[in-house]
Amino acid sequence: MSFSFNFDVHAQTASPDDVDGSELQNGKPDYAAKPTEDKTKPAEPVKEAKEHLPPSDTHLLLVDAVPETVTVGTLPPLHFLNETVFEKTALEREDGENILSRTAGQRSDLISGVYEGGLKVWECTYDLLELIEKDGETFGRKRVLDLGCGAGLLGILALKRGARQVHFQDYNTTVIEQLTLPNVLLNCQEEDVESEDDEKGKGKGKTQKEDDCKKKVKDEEKQEARDGDPPPKKRALDLSQHSLMTKCRFFSGDWITFLALALKEDPSPKYDIIFTSETIYNTAYYPALHDTLHRLLAPDGLVYLATKSHYFGVGGGLHLFEKFVEQRGVFSVDHLWDVEEGLQRHVVGLRFKMVKAS
Ligand SMILES: C[S@@+](CC[C@H](N)C(=O)[O-])C[C@H]1O[C@@H](n2cnc3c(N)ncnc32)[C@H](O)[C@@H]1O
């Protein structure tokens, strides 16, 4: 998998040492600040945040879906739409943001302020999945935010492992409507099949159960081919009422207005866990990202941040973000996992600093 950024803005190669803490906001929330005198444009994306409700005819979102599955160790399998589907069907899809044709035309992973990369699964998401598998985090009854979710695999994992609620946020409407939401539905579908099998085949091992699931789906497909019509169960299924789906909410928009929207709620949400993977590539977004984490993390909550060391051509990376966080003085940062081979990657955890009793 290649992870180069092909910007339609001028590339710049700020080294991590181009920034010192003094340039970073002096602890004040100032969204207009450009910590590295970043030439990446626009410095201030403003895409008004909004909530997306799942449509009641959810099956339409999955017509012609060709899902892929990622399985990491003992974690539940995660189903998602492969990014190539968007390249192939860009012209047929409704896309008010026009990002599908633009990204396909420019072969861009990212167009700053227009499309922030959510249509594919980025490498560090897989690192974070592996870390969760290793550490055994189970998410039982937790409130989870997948911030900058893209395909939403991290949030979906939390959902399947018993989170109480999972909120998904992505910059782009198109990503939420055409990728994140369908991906959650794909995973609900599988749950339906599994729960039926649970009834019939109690005591069977997981592998046997999975085989049974596959067989059942195949039988339905055969039936479908014979009838020339979807089987009744599939046709009638309204996954918007599925128990997993009812735990989810979906938001698009930039972090500034997303935070404002969240704070308007009474009570405003506080998350036990916030995932954010491959979201610190642009230093211009650090103030908004930091404020969002600061205001929405529960007092004893944990932010899992997965990132590359450095994003060539964009300028951000872990070193700059850690400096920024240190300057703000709100969070402590722990390195949870460092991958040294190739382009270095990391998973770090952010927690609120302990307030010392005077
Ligand atoms: C490179 S993609 C990573 C997607 C996904 N987390 C993954 O690891 O596959 C970066 C994501 O960060 C989010 N993002 C970046 N800058 C943002 C901003 N200023 N406001 C809101 N979201 C932003 C976008 O939603 C985008 O999907």
The ligand as an ORCA input file, in Angstrom:
! r2SCAN-3c Opt
* xyz 0 1
  C      -5.784     10.444      6.254
  S      -7.454     10.316      6.704
  C      -7.416      8.977      7.872
  C      -8.703      8.214      7.901
  C      -8.783      7.077      8.925
  N      -8.692      7.578     10.273
  C      -7.768      6.002      8.674
  O      -6.804      5.872      9.473
  O      -7.923      5.250      7.717
  C      -7.582     11.720      7.781
  C      -8.956     11.946      8.351
  O      -8.896     13.039      9.268
  C     -10.033     13.857      9.150
  N      -9.617     15.267      9.151
  C      -8.426     15.772      8.800
  N      -8.413     17.099      8.984
  C      -9.622     17.443      9.462
  C     -10.215     18.670      9.880
  N      -9.548     19.810      9.836
  N     -11.480     18.645     10.335
  C     -12.154     17.471     10.400
  N     -11.654     16.284     10.031
  C     -10.400     16.273      9.575
  C     -10.725     13.494      7.872
  O     -11.999     13.117      8.215
  C      -9.968     12.319      7.307
  O     -10.799     11.236      7.052
*
